[in-house]
Amino acid sequence: MATITTISESVGANRIVPTVAIPYPVGNPNLNTADEYNLRKDMVGRALKGLATEIEETTQF
């Protein structure tokens, strides 16, 4: 999970999940509790999908 995906790619990360922003990578304090929960659940789901996916090259999920 990364806020700046270009840096992740440049250092050779093979699975990248883009996140929200540098100060709040896996959350958004401007959302209400339910919406933030859904945002975080979606990001974790994408990260798990990335781990479970066989890849050949750098892939963003």
C-alpha positions in Angstrom: 0.0 0.0 0.0 1.5 3.3 -1.1 0.6 6.9 -1.4 3.1 7.7 -4.1 3.0 4.7 -6.5 5.7 6.0 -8.8 8.2 5.7 -5.9 7.0 2.1 -5.3 7.5 1.3 -8.9 11.0 2.8 -9.0 12.2 0.8 -6.1 10.9 -2.4 -7.6 7.7 -3.2 -5.7 5.8 -5.8 -7.6 2.3 -5.3 -6.1 1.1 -1.8 -5.4 -2.2 -0.7 -3.8 -2.7 3.1 -4.1 -3.8 4.7 -0.9 -5.6 8.0 0.0 -3.0 10.7 0.8 0.4 11.1 2.6 -0.9 12.3 6.0 -3.7 9.6 6.0 -2.7 6.7 3.8 -5.4 4.3 4.8 -8.2 6.7 5.9 -9.9 10.0 5.4 -10.8 12.1 8.5 -13.3 14.1 6.5 -15.6 11.0 6.1 -18.2 9.8 8.5 -17.5 6.6 10.4 -19.4 4.3 8.1 -17.9 5.7 4.9 -14.3 5.6 6.3 -14.9 2.0 7.4 -16.0 1.1 3.8 -13.0 2.9 2.4 -10.6 1.0 4.6 -12.4 -2.3 4.0 -12.1 -1.7 0.2 -8.3 -0.9 0.5 -7.6 -4.0 2.6 -9.7 -6.1 0.1 -7.6 -4.8 -2.8 -4.4 -5.6 -0.9 -5.5 -9.1 -0.2 -6.5 -9.6 -3.8 -3.0 -8.4 -4.7 -1.3 -10.9 -2.5 -3.5 -13.7 -3.9 -2.9 -12.8 -7.5 -0.1 -14.4 -9.5 1.7 -11.6 -11.4 4.5 -11.4 -13.9 5.3 -7.6 -13.7 4.6 -4.6 -11.5 0.8 -4.4 -11.0 -1.4 -1.8 -9.3 -4.6 -3.1 -7.6 
